[in-house]
Amino acid sequence: MNNSLDFSGKVALVTGAAAGMGLATAKAFAEAGAAVVLADYKEEAVKAEAQKLAASGYKAIALRCDVSDDAQVAAMVDRTVAEFGRLDAAFNNAGVMARSMPTAVSTRDEWDRVIGINLRGVWSCMKHELRQMERQGSGAIVNNASVGALTGNPGIGSYIASKHGVVGLTRTAALEYVQHGIRVNAVNPGLIDTQIARDVVSGDEQAYADIAKSVPIGRAGRPEEIAAVVLWLCSPGASYVVGHALTVDGGMTIAP
């Protein structure tokens, strides 16, 4: 049986790739043989990570991109194709956590910040990725949603709304483009050991540790565990998976 996670000759694009789930996924694509574009608004950090991959013999470049800026997203996809000739897989991962505040005292600026990156950013990335993949007649996209797409969570309404929106957008685009040879899916991570998870508890390590212990599996997930799921969703092994939001949460959402 052929290895369905062999991405040799393929090109992958990952946003939010300077750290966390994005970086782990970019590394996994590179190790699986893909040429990888690492994109992030943190230019120096993402350049350093791409240089590490290149120094290890992988094909990798870094691009600065603020996904809330449609022009920058268009340029990111154009540069990817100019550099590597095509685009086979994309992980739209860039996102931010909302500042905790009840809905009635939340601000328009905070709403616009979170929705602009988490939801409009995913829409913008997909729009330009889909155009390229449609020209090729093939491709796979995975959007990073959240277990927050399945529930409510007091204090972070803009984040929760953005992630519900990502799942709806994923399902709609999946139906629009599946007959063009493009599969669009999402992943719903639970508590993953990243900075954004610590931001939820304002960096309180004890609170973070307590939350991690409360996960049925007994720990936070590792970014590499999300990367493994993203690669599978982009692989031929998931060829019949379309418009699905795959929850990867150590049992959080099924616990009583």
N, C-alpha and C positions, 0 to 999 in steps of 0.2 A: 504494500500500500504506500502511495506517495505521501510524503510529509506535507499536510495541508498548511502547516505554519512556516513553510519555506517561502519567503518573500524575495528571493533572488530575482533581480531584474525589475523589481517593482519600486515605486516611489511613494513615500508616505509623508504626510504633513501633520504636525502636531502643534496645536496652540497651547499656551500656558505651559511651555516646555522647559522653563528655567528650573523647575523644582517639582517635587511631589509626583502626582499621578502622571502629569504630562511628561516629565523627564523620564520616569520609569518606562513609559510607553515608547518614547523615542528611542531609548536604549534597546528595548525589546525588539522594535522594528529593525534597528541597525544590526543587532545580533542575529536576526532571522534573515539577513541578506538584503534588506531594502536600503535604498538611498533615502535619507531622512532630512527633512527641513524642520528645524526647531524654531518656533516662533514665540515671542513673548515681548511684552512692553518693557521688561527689565533687560535692556540691551546687553549690558556688560555681563550679567549673569548667564544669559542664554548663549552668548558668544563663547564664554569660558567652557560651558558644557559641550557645545558643538566641537570646540577645539580638542577636548579630551577624546571625544569619539573619533575624530579624524586622526589624532595621534595614535590611536589604537588600530588604525587601518580601515575604519568604516567610512562610508560616504555620508558626510553630514555637513550641513551649513546652517548658520543661524541668521534669522531675520528679526528685526524689531517690528512689532506690530501691535497696535492698540485695536482690538477687535471691535470696539465701539465706533471706530472711524471706517466707514465703508470704503473710502479711497485707499486707506492703508491695507485693508483686507484684499481688495482687488489687486493691488501691487504685490502683495504676498503670494497670491496664487499665480500671477503672471511670472514672478521671479522663479517660483518653483518649476514651472513648465519651461522657462527659458534655460534654467540650469540643468534640468534632468529630462526634459522632453515630454513628460506626461505626469499624471497624478492618479494613483491607483487606490490609495487609502488615506483617509483623513480622520483624525481624532480631534473634535472641536471641544477642547477641554478648558479653555480659559474661563475663569470665573472668580467672583469675589463673594465674601460673606457680608450680609447686611449688618449694620450697627443695630444693636438690640434696642427697640423702643416699641411701645404699643402703637397700634394702627392710628389711633386718634391723635397722637402727638408726633407721628412720623412726618417727614418733610418731603416736599417735591424733589429737592435736590438729591436726597438719599434714594428715593424711588427711581429717579432718572439714572443715577449712577449704577445701581444694581441691575435694573432692567436693561440698561444700555450695554452692559458687558455680558451678562448671563443669558439674556434672551435675544436682544437685537444683534448681539455679537454672533450668536449661533446662526441666526437667520442670515446675516451677512456672509459668514463663512460658507454656509451651505449654498447660498445663491451662486457664489463664484466657483466653488468646487463643482457643483452640479453642472454648470455650463461647460467646464472642461471635460468632465466625465461623460457628459452627453455627446460631446464631439468624438470622444474615444469609443463610446458604446459600452463602457464598463467602468466599474468603480464601487467602492464601499465607504460609507461614512458612518462614524459612530459619534453621537453627541453625548457629552457628559451631563446627565441630569442629577438625580439625588434621590435618596429615600424620602427627602422632603417633597418630592413630586407625588408621593403617595399619601401624605398626611398633612396636618397643620402643625405649626410650632409657634407658640406665643412669642411675640417680640421681633420676629424676623419675617414679617409678611411679604416684603418685597422679594426676598430670597425664595420663599416658598412659592410665590406667584410665578417667579421667573422659571423655576424648575418644573412646575406644572406646565408652563408654556412650552418648555423645551420638548417635553414628551408629546404634547399635541402637535407641535411643529414637525417633530420626527415622524409621527404616524402619517401626517398629511403628505410630506415630501416622499415618504416611502411609497405611498399609493400613486403619486404623480410620476415617479421615475423608475419603478420596478420594471416596466416594459421597455425601458431604455438600457437595461443591463446594469442598473445601479441599485444597490441595496442600502437602505438607510435604517439604522437602528440606534438605540441609546443604551446607556448603562446607568443604573441607579446605585451608586456607592453608598454604603452606610458609613459608620465611623472609620475613617482611614487615617493612618498616622501621618498627617500633613500639618503644615502651619495653619491652614484654613480651619481645620478641626479644633486647633487650640484657640483660634480667634473666637470661636463660639463661646468659650468660657473665659475670654479675655486673658488668656495665657496662664490661668490658674492650673498648675500641674496636678495638684491633688484632685481638683474637680475633674480634670481630664482623665486621670487614672481611675477615678470612681466610675465615670461613664464607661470607660473601656471594660472594666470588670463586669459591668451590668449587661454587656452584650452576651447573648447565650453561648457563643463560642468561647467567651472568657477573655477576649483581647480585642484591640483595634486591628483592622485590616492593614495589610502592607500595600504600598503603592504598586508593587510588582504583581500583586494579586488582581488588581484592576487592569494592569497592562496585559496580563495573560488573557483576560476576558475580551479586551478590545481587539487583540490580535486574532483571537478565534472568530469574533464577529466579522472581522475583515477578511477572513480566510475562506477558501473553498469548502472547508468543513462546515461552515454555517450558510451554505448556499441557498437553503430553503428558509432562512430566518429573515423576515422582512417586517419592518415597522414595530419591532419588539423593544420594550424597555426592560432590560435584564437586571434584576435586583441582585446585588452582591453585598450582603450586609451582615454576615455571620449569624443570621437568624433574628435580627432586630425586629423586623416588621411582622414576624409570625409569633413573637413572644406574647404571652398573655399580659 
